[in-house]
Structure formats: structure tokens, C-alpha cells
């Protein structure tokens, strides 16, 4: 396995000592996307929020610090990321404001209409069936609920050796819109805008309302 393929695998599912280092790197790389996606949700006091693929827990930490009385849930496939996120959010976890679990995204362990807001940042690349995950998100969102999803545009991702086809699915603006449509969201309720993250790096921030 090449170095770049191994790195792609770690980004998809961080494990062990390398996964620990990847988690620390994620906190730096995802700072701007996390802030943008959290702002797009327009969080309110008492919101019930779910993050898919919380990684090292940076966005969870942002939300727990800035939204009073919010109830924040998160699900991730990586045991290493669960450990890092729980450590970063120890106080909120102990207070019962944050609940983080291991699990898959294709069959979310939550009842219908459980959440006001859903967040997913830099994780859609790793969904083998993005519309299926988005259908699950729509199922657990309350009527009038909002989902915010961030992904780096495929034009930038194609230049990165770690983002190979074996580990990453790449998305354009239209691809993301199409995935939401196939996931059951209505065209008029989907918005995708571009963000300049770094020189030569364009981000895609999608919001969808049920």
C-alpha cells in the first residue's frame, strides 16, 4: 500500500497512532469549514443537533460552547475519533449536553423527527451511497429542520494524492445537489454555495431544509 493510499484510508477511518495524528491534523484543516457549516445552521437555544462524522470533536465543541441548552449528538465510525472527541468535550459530555457514539450512517440509531439540525463536514467522500445517508438524515430531521454539509470541490480534491478513488468519492456542486435530491429533499429546499478556503481550494457548503 502506498503512503498516499494509506493516508487516504486513515482519513476515511482513523486508527491507532497514525489515526491520532490524523485527528490532530483534522482540527487544523477543518477549522474554517466547521465554522462556516455551524454558522449556516443558525443554531438556536434548545436545538437538538446531530453531527455525522464528528472526527476529533471540534464542531461539537464549537456548538456546545456557543449554544445554550442545546442537546448535541454525534456518530462516527472511528473509535480513535470517539476518544479524541470525548476528551475535547469532556465537560459537556459529563453535563449530559453532548452524547457521542460509534455507529454507521446508513441506519441511524435515532427515531424519526429527532433533530432540529444536522451537520456533516468533510465526510461525504467516504459514503459509498450518499443518497442513502441523506435519506436517513431526512428521516431523523424534524419538519422544518436544517442540514448543513461541507465538502471540498472536486477541482481541488483531484490534485491531492491522498484523495484517490479507492478511499474518496469526489463531488462537484451539481453532484451534491443531486445527492440531496436523490435523498428525498426538494429542489427548492436545497442551496449550495462556494467558499474560498485557501488559494486554489474551493469549498462547497450545502444546506437543505425538510
N, C-alpha and C positions, 0 to 999 in steps of 0.2 A: 504494500500500500504506500503510495507516495505521501510526502509530507502534506501537500495541499489537500489531498483526499482525506487524510487523517484529520486535518484541521476542520474540514467540512463536516465530517462525522461528529466531531466534538461540538461544533456549533449546533448541530441538529439534536444531539443528546449528550450533554457534558457528563463525563465520568472521570472519577479518580483525580489524581494530582493535576493532570492536564486540564480536566474539566474545571477544577478550582481556579486555575489561571485564566481559563476562558471566561468564567463568570466574572472575575475582576475586570477583564477587558470589556465585557459587555456593559458594565456600569459606565465606562467612559464613552463607548461608542453610541450607546442608546440614550444618553442624557437629553440631547435635543429632540429626537423622535418621541421619547417618553413625555417630555413637557408639552410638545405640540398635540399629541394624542389625548393626554389628560385634559388639556385646555379645551379641546374640541368636544369633550363630553359635557361641558358646562355642569359640573357636579354640584349637587345641592345637599344641604344638611338632610340626614336620614336616608340618603340614597343607599340602595343595596347594589353593590358593584361586583362584577366578576372579571378577573383577568385571566386570559388564556395564555399560557407560556410565560409565567412571571419571571423566569430566569433568576438573577440574583436578588430580585425584590425591590429594585429601585423605584418603579412606578407605584407599587403598593405603598412604599414609604412616602412618596410624594402625596398620594391621596390621603393616607392616614394622618399626615401632618397638617393638611390644609382643609380638610372637610370634617366639620364637627359632626359627631354622632353617625358617621357613615359606617355601614357594615360591609366590609371588603372581603371577598372570597377570591381564591386563586387556585388554579390547577396547572400542573406541569408534569412532564414525563420523567424528569431528571431528579433522582434522589439527591445529587450534589447541589442542584439549584434549590431544592426544597430546604436543605440545610443552610445554605447561604441566605436565602430569603427570610427564613425564620430567625436567624441570628440578627440580620439587619432590622427586622421588625419585631424584635423580642417583646418590647413594651406593649405594642398594640396587640400582639398575639396573646400575651398574658392578660390583657384587659378584656379580651373577647371581641375586640373590634375587627380583628383580622383572623381569617381561617384559611390556611394553605394546605393543599393535599396533593398527593400523587394521583395521576389518572390520565386517561386518554380523552381526546377531544371529540371522538366520533359518537360517543354515547355519554353525554354529560350527566353526572350523578345528581341532578337537580330537577325539581318539579317544574312543570310548565309555568311560565309567567313569574319566575322567581326574582328577576333582576331588573333594576331601572336602567343600568348602564353596563356595557361590556367593552373591554379593552383588549386589543391584541397587537403587539408591536414586534415587528421583525420575526414573526413566527409562521406566517402563511407559506413561506418557502418550503416548509417541512411537512405540510399537509398533503398527503397523497391524493386526497379528494377534498379540495377546498369547498366546493358547494355543499358537500355532506356536513362539514363542520359548521358552515354558515347556516344550514338548516337547523342544526342543533342550537346555535346561538339565537336564531329567531324563535325557536320553541321556548327557550328559557327567558327571553326578554318579555317584560310586561308590555301590554298595549301602550304605544306612545314611548316606549323605551328606545334608547340610542346605543348603537355600536360604533366605536372608532377603531379603525385598523390602519396601521402604518406598514409600508414596505418600501424598500429602496427600488427605484425604477430599474427595469431590466437593462437599460442602456448603460448604467454604471456597473451593475452586477456582472455583466458579461466580461468585463475587464478583470475581474477578480478570480484568481486561480482556485481559490478555495470553494467558489460557488459553482462547482461542476454539476452536471446533470445527475450524477449518482447520489447527490445529497441535497441539492437545491432545485426547486421549481421557480422559474423566474416569471415576473409579472409586469405587464405594461398597465397603463391607466385603463385601457379597454378590457384587459384581462380581469382586472379586479372588479370592474363594474359587471362584467359577465358572470363572474363567480357569485356575486351578491344576487344577481337576477336568478341564476340557477338555484340559489339557496332560498328563494321564495320571497325576497324583498322586492318591492315595487320600484319601477324605474324612477318615478317621481320622488321617491324617498331616499334615493342614493345620490351622494355627491362625492366626487373625487377631485382633489386639488393637488397641485405640485408644490413642493417645498425645496428651496435650495439649502442643502445641508452643508456641503463643502464645495469648493470649486470642482466641477465635473461630476458632482454627485447630486442627483435629483431624487427627492423622496416623494412618495405618493401617500396622501392622507385621505382615507375614505371614511365617510360617516353614512350610516343607514339607520332609518327610523322604522319601527314597526307600526 
